[in-house]
Amino acid sequence: MKKWIYGIICVAFLGFITACGGGDEKTEQDNTPSEKQEQTAHAGDVLFQQSCASCHGGDLVSGGAPDLDKIGSKYSKDEIEAIIVNGQGGMPGGILRGEDADAVASWLAEKK
């Protein structure tokens, strides 16, 4: 009988805890323009580390491929995105596409 009572109390406690959570999540529509830029910049950095750092270096300069630490002073965001999508020189195209390529291009365009 005690096991049943303890079981009911545990279930009630878990139900109470889960009912109290949530409600703080923001939707994409709730974000201000600066928050969206921060999210894009963070996404660009993460995607770069996952897909590009092995050649260009995690710090943008220590890889065997060209340095990217000042790429934004040489190319516009759209030009960088075109290079990411289409490739250039020894870099193959198609490593990133769509929103991923856009996020990395936006992030790299800020490197001046």
Backbone as numpy.savetxt, mean C-alpha at the origin, in Angstrom:
# Nx Ny Nz CAx CAy CAz Cx Cy Cz
-23.80 -29.86 35.98 -24.62 -28.67 35.98 -23.76 -27.41 35.98
-22.64 -27.45 36.75 -21.75 -26.29 36.79 -21.15 -25.99 35.42
-20.84 -27.05 34.66 -20.28 -26.85 33.32 -21.25 -26.08 32.44
-22.52 -26.37 32.53 -23.53 -25.67 31.74 -23.60 -24.20 32.12
-23.57 -23.93 33.39 -23.65 -22.54 33.86 -22.42 -21.77 33.39
-21.23 -22.37 33.56 -20.01 -21.71 33.10 -20.03 -21.51 31.58
-20.53 -22.49 30.87 -20.63 -22.37 29.42 -21.55 -21.23 29.01
-22.69 -21.13 29.65 -23.64 -20.05 29.35 -23.03 -18.70 29.68
-22.34 -18.61 30.80 -21.70 -17.34 31.18 -20.63 -16.96 30.16
-19.84 -17.91 29.72 -18.80 -17.64 28.72 -19.39 -17.16 27.40
-20.43 -17.83 26.94 -21.08 -17.44 25.70 -21.68 -16.04 25.83
-22.33 -15.77 26.96 -22.91 -14.44 27.18 -21.81 -13.38 27.22
-20.70 -13.67 27.86 -19.58 -12.73 27.95 -19.01 -12.45 26.56
-18.79 -13.49 25.78 -18.28 -13.30 24.42 -19.25 -12.50 23.57
-20.53 -12.77 23.71 -21.53 -11.99 22.99 -21.51 -10.53 23.38
-21.33 -10.26 24.65 -21.25 -8.89 25.13 -20.02 -8.18 24.56
-18.88 -8.85 24.57 -17.64 -8.25 24.07 -17.76 -7.94 22.58
-18.26 -8.87 21.80 -18.35 -8.63 20.36 -19.39 -7.58 20.02
-20.42 -7.44 20.81 -21.44 -6.42 20.55 -20.91 -5.02 20.83
-19.90 -4.90 21.67 -19.35 -3.59 22.03 -18.33 -3.09 21.02
-17.83 -3.93 20.17 -16.77 -3.51 19.24 -17.33 -2.91 17.97
-16.41 -2.37 17.15 -16.76 -1.86 15.83 -17.30 -0.46 15.85
-17.70 -0.01 14.70 -18.29 1.32 14.56 -17.27 2.41 14.29
-15.96 2.10 14.42 -14.94 3.12 14.21 -14.33 3.03 12.81
-14.70 2.04 12.05 -14.11 1.90 10.73 -14.58 3.02 9.81
-13.61 3.54 9.05 -13.94 4.56 8.07 -14.08 3.90 6.71
-14.99 4.40 5.95 -15.08 3.93 4.58 -14.19 4.84 3.74
-13.94 4.43 2.52 -13.12 5.24 1.64 -13.76 6.61 1.40
-15.08 6.68 1.44 -15.78 7.93 1.22 -15.59 8.89 2.39
-15.33 8.38 3.59 -15.15 9.21 4.77 -13.78 9.87 4.84
-12.82 9.40 4.06 -11.47 9.92 4.13 -11.36 11.29 3.49
-10.56 12.16 4.11 -10.28 13.47 3.54 -9.27 13.29 2.42
-9.11 14.30 1.56 -8.12 14.17 0.48 -6.71 13.89 1.00
-6.30 14.51 2.11 -4.96 14.26 2.62 -4.83 12.83 3.15
-5.91 12.29 3.73 -5.87 10.89 4.18 -5.76 9.95 3.00
-6.45 10.26 1.92 -6.36 9.43 0.72 -4.94 9.46 0.15
-4.30 10.65 0.16 -2.93 10.76 -0.32 -1.99 9.94 0.55
-2.19 9.99 1.86 -1.36 9.21 2.77 -1.53 7.72 2.52
-2.77 7.29 2.29 -3.04 5.88 2.03 -2.40 5.46 0.72
-2.49 6.30 -0.30 -1.88 6.00 -1.59 -0.37 5.94 -1.46
0.21 6.89 -0.71 1.65 6.89 -0.51 2.09 5.63 0.22
1.36 5.24 1.24 1.70 4.03 1.98 1.58 2.81 1.07
0.50 2.76 0.30 0.31 1.63 -0.62 1.43 1.60 -1.65
1.83 2.77 -2.15 2.91 2.84 -3.12 4.22 2.32 -2.55
4.52 2.71 -1.31 5.73 2.26 -0.65 5.70 0.74 -0.45
4.58 0.22 0.03 4.45 -1.22 0.26 4.59 -2.00 -1.05
3.90 -1.55 -2.08 3.97 -2.23 -3.38 5.38 -2.16 -3.96
6.05 -1.01 -3.79 7.42 -0.89 -4.26 8.30 -1.91 -3.57
8.18 -2.01 -2.25 9.01 -2.96 -1.49 8.75 -4.39 -1.94
7.50 -4.71 -2.28 7.15 -6.07 -2.69 7.59 -6.38 -4.11
7.50 -5.40 -5.02 7.66 -5.70 -6.44 8.89 -5.09 -7.10
9.48 -4.07 -6.50 10.53 -3.32 -7.18 11.86 -3.28 -6.43
11.80 -3.42 -5.11 13.00 -3.24 -4.28 14.08 -4.27 -4.57
13.72 -5.43 -5.06 14.73 -6.45 -5.33 15.71 -5.99 -6.42
15.27 -5.12 -7.31 16.15 -4.60 -8.35 16.64 -3.18 -8.05
15.75 -2.33 -7.54 16.10 -0.93 -7.32 16.59 -0.66 -5.90
16.49 -1.62 -5.02 16.92 -1.45 -3.63 15.81 -0.91 -2.77
15.71 -1.41 -1.56 14.67 -0.97 -0.63 14.77 0.50 -0.28
15.98 1.06 -0.41 16.19 2.48 -0.12 16.24 3.31 -1.40
15.85 2.72 -2.52 15.78 3.35 -3.85 17.13 3.55 -4.51
18.24 3.17 -3.85 19.56 3.41 -4.44 20.51 2.22 -4.37
20.20 1.20 -3.62 21.20 0.15 -3.39 21.02 -1.09 -4.27
20.18 -1.00 -5.27 19.98 -2.15 -6.16 20.83 -2.05 -7.40
20.78 -3.06 -8.22 21.53 -3.08 -9.46 20.88 -2.26 -10.56
19.59 -1.99 -10.43 18.86 -1.20 -11.43 19.07 0.30 -11.12
18.65 1.17 -12.02 18.85 2.61 -11.80 18.27 3.10 -10.45
18.96 4.10 -9.87 18.50 4.70 -8.63 17.21 5.48 -8.87
16.33 5.44 -7.89 15.03 6.11 -8.02 14.81 7.17 -6.94
15.84 7.50 -6.17 15.66 8.43 -5.07 15.33 9.86 -5.50
15.60 10.19 -6.78 15.27 11.53 -7.30 14.49 11.43 -8.61
13.80 10.33 -8.80 13.09 10.07 -10.06 12.00 11.09 -10.34
11.39 11.64 -9.29 10.32 12.62 -9.47 10.80 13.93 -10.05
12.08 14.22 -9.96 12.61 15.45 -10.57 12.93 15.25 -12.05
12.95 14.00 -12.48 13.25 13.70 -13.89 11.99 13.38 -14.70
11.04 12.67 -14.07 9.82 12.24 -14.76 8.58 12.67 -13.98
7.50 12.88 -14.71 6.21 13.16 -14.07 5.60 11.85 -13.59
4.55 11.95 -12.81 3.85 10.76 -12.32 3.36 9.91 -13.49
2.80 10.55 -14.52 2.28 9.81 -15.67 3.41 9.12 -16.44
4.55 9.77 -16.56 5.69 9.16 -17.24 6.21 7.96 -16.44
6.27 8.12 -15.12 6.72 7.01 -14.28 5.76 5.83 -14.40
4.47 6.13 -14.38 3.48 5.06 -14.51 3.61 4.34 -15.86
3.86 5.10 -16.92 4.04 4.48 -18.23 5.26 3.56 -18.24
6.33 3.97 -17.57 7.52 3.12 -17.49 7.21 1.84 -16.71
6.47 1.98 -15.61 6.12 0.81 -14.81 5.27 -0.17 -15.63
4.30 0.36 -16.35 3.37 -0.51 -17.10 4.03 -1.08 -18.35
4.78 -0.25 -19.10 5.31 -0.66 -20.40 6.75 -1.15 -20.36
7.48 -0.80 -19.29 8.89 -1.14 -19.22 9.74 -0.11 -19.95
11.03 -0.14 -19.67 11.96 0.77 -20.35 13.37 0.24 -20.12
14.19 0.26 -21.16 15.55 -0.26 -21.03 15.51 -1.72 -20.63
16.21 -2.05 -19.56 16.25 -3.43 -19.08 15.08 -3.81 -18.19
14.22 -2.85 -17.89 13.08 -3.13 -17.02 11.91 -3.68 -17.83
11.42 -4.86 -17.46 10.27 -5.40 -18.20 8.98 -4.67 -17.81
8.05 -4.64 -18.71 6.76 -4.04 -18.43 5.84 -5.01 -17.72
4.79 -4.48 -17.16 3.75 -5.31 -16.60 4.02 -5.86 -15.21
5.06 -5.38 -14.54 5.30 -5.85 -13.17 4.15 -5.42 -12.28
3.67 -4.20 -12.48 2.48 -3.69 -11.80 1.57 -3.08 -12.85
0.28 -3.12 -12.59 -0.70 -2.54 -13.51 -1.81 -1.87 -12.72
-2.60 -1.06 -13.40 -3.80 -0.46 -12.82 -3.51 0.39 -11.60
-4.31 0.19 -10.55 -4.19 0.99 -9.34 -2.84 0.79 -8.64
-2.28 -0.40 -8.76 -0.98 -0.66 -8.14 0.10 0.18 -8.82
0.11 0.19 -10.15 1.09 1.00 -10.87 0.88 2.48 -10.57
-0.36 2.91 -10.47 -0.68 4.30 -10.16 -0.17 4.68 -8.77
-0.36 3.80 -7.80 0.08 4.08 -6.42 1.60 4.20 -6.35
2.31 3.29 -7.00 3.77 3.35 -6.97 4.27 4.57 -7.73
3.65 4.88 -8.86 4.05 6.06 -9.64 3.83 7.34 -8.84
2.72 7.44 -8.14 2.44 8.61 -7.30 3.48 8.74 -6.20
3.81 7.63 -5.58 4.80 7.62 -4.50 6.18 8.01 -5.03
6.58 7.44 -6.17 7.89 7.75 -6.73 7.98 9.18 -7.25
6.87 9.71 -7.76 6.87 11.08 -8.29 7.19 12.11 -7.21
6.99 11.75 -5.96 7.31 12.65 -4.84 8.80 12.64 -4.50
9.54 11.72 -5.06 10.98 11.62 -4.77 11.74 12.60 -5.65
12.17 13.70 -5.05 12.84 14.75 -5.84 14.17 15.13 -5.25
